[in-house]
Amino acid sequence: MKGVKENSYYIIGMGNIGKILVQRLLQVGVNKDHIKVTDIDSTRVENISSGFGVKALAIESAGVGEMDVIIVAAGPKAVPDILKTIDGSLKAGQVVISMAAAVPLSLMRKLVSKPVSIVRILPNPPSLVGKGMNPVSFEPFEKAGVKEMVKDFLAVLGDTIEVDDEMMTWSVGLTGAALRTIFPVMDGMIRAGVEAGLSPEDSRRVAAQIFNGVSALALETELSLEQIHNMTPMQTLDETAVSELFLETARITRQKVEATQASIIDQ
């Protein structure tokens, strides 16, 4: 298998995730001529093409079959039609990666007739700076070489963990939607800093570094969460309630993704 810098990439969908992928691939040294993009919105394609120097490639083009890695970064409901459209152009040995939260590997395999590798990844916004946590699922029979290549690709975006495909609905709440529960906490900390007299910029820096530091304690030491917790003896809120709120948010997110997945399978 080729390395990350040697592969060619076709990215379908130029929303937030698609844009992040283009940026990160270029930042790690992938030649702009090795990246092709498309989107149903031509304005998005034009903006990405002019902003990053990559070229557009129509989804119906036979040229799709010449790309090493095809990345579907569109919304879940668009994925089945996209796979049906590109199926005729695909060739053996290519790797098709879906970034959609609610489309299982089993459904994608039914929609793709060619002997290509199909991989499912769940990205998130911190991937923009190479700090994301991006769970990945492979089909049971996937070759070791493909897995290695995909994990090298994911290292460009941050960290990863391999999970069974059935766990991806949970992963949305754990690594994706969880950000929406963390941001309000950071926002409150920033507002408190401003109220204390710090500039918005300094307050944001303080809040972000606190999150960064706590994460480092969890990742880089063997301290238990209780030990880390006890380093700060002052209790300021109902911590059990906050913990339960985050847990319930992950559960609700899973239920929503499962409902979307069921509607896509029933199409």
C-alpha positions in Angstrom: 0.0 0.0 0.0 1.1 3.6 -0.7 1.8 6.0 2.1 -0.4 9.0 3.1 1.6 11.4 1.0 1.7 9.1 -2.1 -2.0 8.3 -2.3 -4.5 10.2 -4.4 -7.7 11.3 -2.7 -11.2 12.1 -4.1 -13.3 13.9 -1.5 -17.1 13.9 -2.0 -18.7 16.7 0.0 -17.2 20.1 0.8 -18.9 20.9 4.0 -17.0 21.3 7.3 -15.5 17.8 7.3 -14.6 17.8 3.6 -12.8 21.1 4.0 -10.9 19.9 7.1 -9.7 16.9 5.1 -8.4 19.0 2.3 -6.6 21.3 4.7 -5.0 18.6 6.7 -3.9 16.5 3.7 -2.2 19.6 2.2 -0.6 20.5 5.5 1.1 17.1 5.8 2.5 17.3 2.4 0.1 15.7 0.0 0.5 17.2 -3.5 -2.5 19.3 -4.4 -2.6 17.5 -7.8 -3.4 14.3 -5.8 -6.6 15.7 -4.3 -9.8 16.0 -6.3 -13.1 17.3 -4.8 -16.8 17.6 -5.6 -20.0 18.7 -4.0 -23.6 19.2 -5.0 -23.1 22.9 -4.3 -20.9 24.2 -7.1 -20.1 27.3 -5.1 -18.4 25.2 -2.4 -16.3 23.5 -4.9 -15.2 26.7 -6.5 -14.3 28.2 -3.1 -12.2 25.1 -2.2 -10.6 24.9 -5.6 -9.6 28.6 -5.6 -8.6 28.6 -1.9 -6.5 25.5 -1.9 -5.5 24.9 -5.5 -7.2 21.5 -5.8 -9.2 20.5 -8.8 -12.9 19.4 -9.1 -13.8 16.0 -10.5 -17.4 15.2 -11.4 -18.9 12.3 -9.5 -20.1 10.7 -12.7 -16.5 10.8 -14.2 -14.6 7.6 -15.0 -11.7 9.4 -13.4 -13.1 8.4 -10.0 -11.7 4.9 -10.7 -8.2 6.3 -10.9 -8.1 7.7 -7.4 -6.6 5.5 -4.6 -8.9 6.7 -1.8 -12.5 7.9 -2.2 -13.8 9.7 0.9 -17.5 10.3 1.2 -17.9 13.3 3.5 -21.5 14.1 2.7 -24.5 13.7 5.0 -25.8 10.2 5.9 -28.9 10.4 3.7 -26.9 11.3 0.7 -24.4 8.3 1.0 -26.5 5.6 -0.6 -27.1 7.6 -3.8 -23.4 8.6 -3.9 -22.3 5.0 -3.6 -24.7 3.9 -6.4 -23.4 6.7 -8.6 -19.7 5.9 -8.2 -20.1 2.1 -8.2 -19.7 1.9 -12.0 -16.4 3.7 -11.9 -14.8 1.9 -9.0 -11.9 -0.6 -9.5 -10.5 -3.4 -7.5 -8.0 -2.2 -4.8 -9.5 1.2 -4.2 -10.5 2.2 -0.6 -13.9 3.8 0.0 -14.1 5.7 3.3 -17.4 7.0 4.6 -17.5 9.8 7.2 -21.2 9.5 7.7 -22.5 8.8 11.2 -25.5 6.7 10.4 -24.7 4.4 7.5 -23.5 0.9 8.5 -20.8 -1.0 6.7 -23.4 -3.7 5.8 -25.5 -1.3 3.9 -22.6 0.2 2.0 -21.4 -3.2 1.0 -24.8 -4.0 -0.5 -24.6 -0.8 -2.6 -21.1 -1.4 -3.9 -20.6 -4.3 -6.3 -16.9 -3.8 -7.0 -14.1 -5.6 -4.9 -13.0 -2.4 -3.0 -12.3 -1.9 0.6 -15.1 -0.1 2.6 -14.2 1.7 5.8 -16.3 3.8 8.2 -14.8 6.7 10.1 -16.3 9.2 12.5 -14.4 12.5 12.4 -14.9 15.6 14.5 -13.8 19.3 14.3 -10.6 19.0 16.4 -9.3 17.0 13.4 -8.7 20.4 11.8 -5.6 20.9 14.0 -4.7 17.2 14.1 -6.2 16.7 17.6 -9.4 14.8 16.7 -10.5 11.4 18.1 -11.8 9.5 15.0 -13.2 6.0 15.6 -12.8 3.6 12.7 -14.6 0.4 11.7 -13.5 -2.2 9.2 -15.2 -5.1 7.6 -14.3 -8.4 9.3 -12.2 -9.7 6.4 -10.3 -6.5 5.8 -6.6 -6.8 4.9 -3.9 -5.8 7.4 -2.3 -3.5 4.7 -5.5 -1.5 4.3 -6.0 -1.1 8.0 -2.4 0.1 8.4 -2.9 2.7 5.5 -6.2 3.9 6.9 -4.7 4.3 10.4 -1.8 6.2 9.0 -4.3 8.5 7.3 -6.2 9.0 10.5 -2.9 10.0 12.3 -3.1 13.1 10.1 -6.4 14.0 11.9 -5.4 13.0 15.4 -6.0 9.8 17.3 -8.2 6.9 16.5 -9.7 3.7 18.1 -10.9 0.7 16.2 -14.4 -0.3 17.1 -17.0 -2.8 15.8 -19.4 -1.2 13.4 -22.3 -1.7 15.8 -20.5 0.7 18.2 -20.5 3.6 15.9 -23.9 4.9 17.0 -22.4 5.2 20.5 -19.3 6.8 19.1 -21.3 9.7 17.8 -22.2 10.7 21.3 -18.8 9.9 22.7 -16.5 11.7 20.2 -18.7 13.8 17.9 -21.8 15.3 19.5 -20.0 15.3 22.9 -18.4 18.5 21.8 -21.7 20.3 21.9 -21.9 19.5 25.6 -18.3 20.6 26.3 -18.5 23.9 24.5 -21.1 25.4 26.9 -18.8 24.7 29.8 -16.0 26.4 28.1 -18.2 29.3 27.2 -19.2 29.8 30.8 -15.6 29.7 31.9 -14.7 32.4 29.3 -17.6 34.6 30.4 -16.5 34.2 34.0 -13.0 35.3 33.0 -14.3 38.4 31.2 -16.5 39.2 34.2 -13.3 39.0 36.3 -11.6 41.6 34.1 -9.7 39.5 31.6 -9.9 40.3 27.9 -12.0 37.9 25.9 -8.8 36.6 24.2 -7.0 36.0 27.5 -10.2 34.5 29.1 -10.5 32.1 26.1 -6.8 31.2 26.4 -7.2 30.4 30.2 -10.3 28.3 29.7 -8.8 26.3 26.7 -5.6 25.6 28.6 -7.5 24.3 31.6 -9.2 21.8 29.3 -5.9 21.0 27.7 -4.2 20.4 31.0 -6.9 18.2 32.4 -6.8 16.1 29.2 -3.1 15.8 29.5 -3.4 14.5 33.1 -5.9 11.8 31.9 -3.8 10.8 28.9 -0.2 11.2 30.1 -0.4 10.0 33.7 -1.7 6.9 35.4 -3.6 8.9 37.9 -7.2 7.7 38.4 -10.0 10.2 37.7 -10.7 10.3 41.4 -7.1 11.3 42.1 -7.2 14.0 39.5 -10.5 15.1 40.9 -9.1 15.3 44.4 -6.3 17.6 43.3 -8.9 20.4 43.5 -10.7 20.1 46.8 -13.2 22.9 46.3 -16.6 21.7 45.1 -18.6 24.3 43.1 -21.6 22.4 41.7 -23.5 19.2 41.7 -20.8 17.1 40.0 -22.9 13.9 40.0 -25.7 15.7 38.1 -23.2 17.1 35.6 -21.8 13.6 35.0 -25.2 12.1 34.5 -26.1 14.9 32.1 -23.2 14.0 29.9 -24.0 10.3 30.0 -27.7 11.0 29.2 -26.6 13.2 26.3 -24.5 10.3 24.8 -27.5 8.0 25.2 -29.9 10.4 23.5 -27.4 11.0 20.6 -27.1 7.2 20.1 -30.9 6.9 19.9 -31.1 9.8 17.3 -28.4 8.2 15.2 -30.1 4.8 15.4 -33.3 6.4 14.2 -31.6 8.0 11.2 -29.8 4.8 10.4 -33.1 2.9 10.4 -34.7 5.4 8.0 -31.7 5.1 5.6 -31.8 1.3 5.6 -35.6 1.4 5.0 -35.2 3.6 1.9 
